Amino acid sequence: MNIQRRTVLRTAAAASTLALPLRHAFAQKKPYSYKYANNLPVTHPMNIRAKEMADAIRAETQGQVDIQIFPNNQLGSDTDVLSQLRSGGVEFFTLSGLILATLVPAASISGVGFAFPDYASVWKAMDGELGAHIRQQIAKANILAMDRIWDNGFRQITSSSNPIAAPTDLKGFKVRVPVSPLWTSMFKALEAAPTSINFAEVYSALQTKIVDGQENPLAIISTAKLYEVQKYCSLTNHMWDGFWFLANRRAWEKLPQDVRTVVAKHINAAAINERADTAKLNANLQQELATKGLTFNQPAVAPFRDKLRTAGFYAEWKGKYGDQAWDLLEKAVGKLS
């Protein structure tokens, strides 16, 4: 009986040992601690969803992948962190395609003026062939972009003098724009007077009338308290902006394939949730900003498109992006040039 008992126990122990790696496959492997940086406040939907994402990844990989989040430019400016991402100092980074264009010119095509009439057309393009084309171009810079882009929202024009109801209202209008050829080109085509000013100086520039207005998503207009120095907000939706979730290629490829699948799944799911959050936030913000004194109007888009077309804006940028990328954009939004 004792021999039989010992045999049974040894057999059970052996079976347990064999089962252990199966139950704890992730836990038995090398742990990875990766940094993820972004330029938004902790309270922004991006960081709320990113925390959920990091927790879900940590749980499903049983602690093998620990993603530490550094919000609000903690690790430096966008340009600084992009350099860190390329060198491997940071493993993950979310960056606007309009800024990524300094490295990958094709990335700014999603910001072409008055291209997207609504969110349905944005996601048709960015979750479809245009987004795939941009990701291929990003890959050439030795950076990997996840399948789903995160939402920063449509940009709107604010003014201290008059609402923007038609292209003629922009003639001679002194508007602050970021340092970007695409912005400058668009507002010049609309006969405005674009002025490049660092965002940190925008409030004072509006207050002292160096410029008449500026353009940003509603969330930025709210958090920067621009409603204190602006009277009107025209819902022009003139540019859409989103954040690519970028990974350092070497760091990404260090992860085993099964781990990459889990990480990508949760990052892309978080992007979809953040999109819904941002849409809801923008809807609420319009009401909130109205109570703080901003007067809203929603101009028709067609006259602005027509003005850009006759000014040669679309033809110019079609030449810069190339026929392939431009055709993919028009496939989602209709004829522009």
N, C-alpha and C positions, 0 to 999 in steps of 0.2 A: 504493500500500500504506500509505504514511504517513497519507494522508487517511482511509482506511478505519479504520486503527488509532486515530486521534484520535477518530473518530466513535463507535467502539465504547467507548472509555474514557469519553467524555462521557456516553453512554447509560447505562453502568454506574454512573457517579457520580450521575447523576440518579436512577436507580432506588434507589441506596443512600440518598440523601437523603430520598426519599419513604418508604422503609421504616423509617428511623430513628425517627420519631415513633410508629410502630406498635409497635416493639419496646420503646421507652422512654416509653410514654404517661404513666406516673405520674411518671417522673423529670423530664420536661419541664415539669411543672406546679408551682405554688406549694407550697412545703413548709409543713407545719403542725406546730408543737410544742405539745402539749397536756399539761396536768397532770392526773394521776389520784390522788386522795387516798382513804385508808381508815383505819380505826381499829384494825387488827389487826397483830400482830407479823409480821415478815418471814417467819418459819417457818410461818405458818398456810397451809393449802392455798389460800386466796384469793390470797395474794401470790405463791405459787409458780406458780399457774396464770395470774395476771395478768402475770407476767414472760414466760411463754411466749406469751401473747396479744399483748403489746406487740411482742415479737420477730417474731411471725408477721405482724402488721400492717405493721411496718417493712419486712419482707422483701417481702411481696406488693405493697406500694405503692412499692417501690424507694426507700424513705427519705422518701417524701412526707409520711407521718404518723409522727411520733415521739412516743410517749406516755411521759412520765416519771412514775414511780410514787413516791408519798410515803406510806409505811405508818405505822402506829402513832401516829396523831394528830400527825404532824410539822407539819402546817399549822394545827393548832388543834383544839378540841373539835368534836364532831359539829355542835353548833349554830353554831359559828363557820364551819365549812366549808360548811354548808348555805347560809349567807349569802353566802359567797364563790362558791359554785356559781351562785346566783341572780344575782349581780352580774357574773359572768364572770371572777372572779379565779382560779377553778378550773374546768376544763372537764368533768371527770368525777369522780364521787364514788359510793361504795357506802354505803348507809345502811339501817338496819333500818326496816321499815315501821312498827314500834311507835314509833320516834322521828320518822320522817317525818310521823306523824299530827299533830304540832304544826302542820304547814302544810297537810297533806292528810288530814283526819280519816278518810276511807275506808281509808287505808293500813294502819290497825291491825286491820282486820277479820280478817286472817290470824292474829292472836294471841288470838282469842276462846278463853276457857278450855275445855279438854277438847273442842274442836271436832274436831280431826283425830285419828283413832285410829291412823294409821300414815302412812308416807311416800307410799304409793300414793295416798291421798286428798289429801295435800298437793299433789302434782304434778298430780293431776287438776284441782284447783281453780286452782292458781297458773299452770299452763301452759294453762289453759282459759278459761272465761268469766269467772270471778271475777278472775283476773289481768288479763284484758283490761279489765274494768270499772275496776279500780284504776289501771291505766295511763292510762285516759281521764281519771280524776280528777286524776292527777299532771300530765297535760298542761295542765290548766286553770291550774296554777300556773306555767306557762311553762317547765316542765322536761320533758325526754323520758326515759322509762324504757325500757330494753331489754326485749326479749320474755321473756328467761329470768331469773328471780330466782335469786340465789345462796343457798346454805344456811348458816344459822348453827346449826341443830339444835333439837331439842326441849329444853325446860327441865325440870329435875328439882329436887326439894326435898331439901335436906340438913338435918340436925338434930343437936344435941348431946345431946338427951335421950331421944328415942324415934323409931322408924321411923314413917312415915306410911303406914298400911295401909288406912285408911278415913277418910271425912270427919270422923268423930267425933274422930280423932286431931289434927285441926287446931283444935278448939275452944279458944280462948284462946292458941293457939300464936303466940308473938311472932316474926314472919318479916320479914326485910328485903326490901323491894321497891324497884324504881326509882321515880322521881317520875313516876307515870303513873296517870291515873284508871282505866284498864282493869285494871291490877294490883290497885290498892286495892279497887276494886269487887268483883273476883272473890274475893279472900281475905276480905273482909268478909262476902260471901254464904256463904262456907264457915265463918263464925264464928271465923276466925283474927283475930289482932291485927297487921295489916300496919303496918310502920314504914318510911317513906321515908328512905333513907340513901344518900349518894353512894358509888359503888363503891369509891373510894379508902379509905373508912373501914370497909368491910365486915369485913375480917379482924379489926381491933381490936374492932369491935362484937360479933363472935362470941366473941372471946377473953375479953372482959370481961362476957359474958352480957347485954349490952344487948338482944340478940335471941337467940332460941333456934336460929334457922335462917335459911336464905336459899334462893334458887332461881336456877339458871343452867344453861346447857348444860354437859356434862361437860368440854369443853375449857377453859372458864373455871374450873371447880372445880379442874382440874388446874394450870393455869398460875398461878392466884392462890394455890395451895397451901392451899385451904380445908379440905382433908382433915386438916390439922394441928390444926384447931380444931373439927372436926365428926366425929361417930361414924357417922352413918347417911346413906345416900343412897337415897331412894325414887324409883324410875323412874316418876314420875307422867305424864311427857309432857304436862304440863298446858297448855303453850303451845308453839306452833311459831314460830320466828323466822327470817326470811330477810333478805337484803340486796338491795335494788333497785340495779341499776347505772344511775346517773342521769347525764344529760348536760345541760349548758347549751344551751338551744334555739338561741340565736344562733350559738354556736360550732359546733354540730352542722350547722346549715343552711349554714354557710360552706363545709363540705366538699362537693365535687362529688358527685353522686348515685352514680357508680360507686365512689367512695372510701367513701362511707357504707355501701354494700353490703358491701364488704370488711371494714370496721371492725366493723359489727354482727355479721357472720358469725363473726368470731373472738372477740368478746366473749361471744356466746351459747354458742359451743362451749366456751369456758373455764368458763362457768357450769355446764354439764353435767358437765364433768370435775371441777370443785370439789365438786359434790354427791356424786359417787362417793367422792372423797377424804375428805370429811367423815364420810360413813357408815362408812367403814373406820376412820377415826381414832376415832370414838366407840366402835366395837366393841372396839378395842384398849385404849382408855382405861378402860373398865369393869374389865377384867382388871388393868390397871396400878394403878388406884386401890384395888382390892380388896387388892392386895399391900401398899399403904401404910396399910391399916387401916380403910378405909371398908366398912361392911356394907351390902349392897344388898338391896332387896326390890322387887317389882313388883306394886303393887296393881291391882285391877280398876278400870276407868274408869267403868263404868255408875253406881255409887253416887255418884260425884262429879258426874257429869252430872245425875243426879236431884236432888241437893242444890241445884245451881245453878238448875235449872229451878223447883223449888218456892220458892226464895228470890226468884224474879223477875229473876235476873241476865240470862238470855237475852232475856226480854221487854223489859227496859230497854235493852239494847244493840241489839236489833232496831229499836227506836224511834229510836235515835241514828244507826244506819247507813242506815236506810230499807229498805222492803220489797224493792226491786230487788236490792240488794247481799246482803241476808240470804237471799233466795231462791236466789241463785247459790251462796252458801256451803252451804246445806242440800242443794242439788242434788249437791254433791260429797261431803258427809259424812253426810247423813241428817237427820232431823228433830231440831231442838234445842229450839226454843221451844214 
